[in-house]
């Protein structure tokens, strides 16, 4: 593998977990907030949504995995384009 990709891989190793966990967290909180509103417990925007007594849908984990995979494809494309654009040009 080309050493030019090393900083991109390091950044990816940091960003992918953030994307995955962040996507899961946002979906979970949106689900809790909507559930509260539908049950008439809207509360304030600054209040944390209550924890429901039912299990969270497993699709939240699938959503987080899909978001991480989509980000990986995007990141690989951007890294490839950037490294290719920075390659030394040969003048004949």
C-alpha positions in Angstrom: 0.0 0.0 0.0 1.2 3.5 -0.8 2.5 5.4 2.3 0.5 8.5 1.1 -2.6 6.8 2.4 -1.3 6.4 5.9 -2.7 9.7 7.4 -6.0 9.0 5.7 -6.2 5.5 7.3 -5.3 6.9 10.7 -8.0 9.6 10.4 -10.5 6.9 9.3 -9.7 4.8 12.3 -10.7 7.8 14.5 -13.7 9.0 12.6 -15.5 5.7 11.8 -16.3 4.9 15.4 -17.5 8.5 15.9 -19.8 8.2 12.9 -21.2 4.8 14.0 -21.8 5.7 17.6 -23.0 9.2 16.7 -25.6 7.8 14.3 -26.8 5.2 16.8 -27.0 7.9 19.5 -29.0 10.3 17.3 -31.4 7.6 16.2 -32.0 6.4 19.7 -32.6 9.9 21.1 -34.9 10.8 18.2 -36.9 7.6 18.8 -37.2 8.4 22.5 -38.2 12.0 21.8 -40.9 11.0 19.3 -42.1 8.3 21.7 -42.4 10.9 24.5 -44.3 13.3 22.2 -46.7 10.6 21.1 -47.5 9.8 24.7 -48.1 13.4 25.6 -44.9 14.0 27.5 -43.4 16.6 25.3 -41.4 18.4 28.0 -38.8 21.0 27.1 -36.3 20.9 24.3 -33.6 20.9 27.0 -34.9 17.9 28.9 -33.6 14.5 28.1 -36.2 12.1 26.7 -37.3 9.5 29.2 -36.0 6.0 28.9 -38.9 3.8 27.6 -39.8 0.5 29.2 -39.6 -1.4 25.9 -36.5 -2.6 24.1 -34.9 -0.4 21.5 -35.4 -1.6 17.9 -32.3 -3.5 16.6 -32.5 -1.5 13.4 -30.6 1.3 15.2 -27.5 -0.8 15.2 -28.0 -1.6 11.5 -28.4 2.1 10.8 -25.1 2.9 12.6 -23.3 0.1 10.6 -24.8 1.4 7.4 -23.7 5.0 8.2 -20.2 3.8 8.9 -20.0 1.8 5.7 -21.3 4.7 3.6 -18.7 7.0 5.3 -16.0 4.4 4.6 -16.9 4.4 0.9 -16.9 8.2 0.8 -13.6 8.5 2.8 -11.9 6.0 0.5 -13.0 7.9 -2.6 -11.8 11.3 -1.2 -8.5 9.7 -0.1 -7.9 8.2 -3.5 -8.7 11.4 -5.3 -6.5 13.5 -3.0 -3.5 11.1 -3.1 -3.8 10.8 -6.9 -3.9 14.6 -7.2 -0.8 15.0 -5.1 1.3 12.5 -7.0 4.4 13.9 -8.6 3.9 14.8 -12.2 6.5 13.6 -14.7 7.5 16.1 -17.4 8.8 14.4 -20.6 
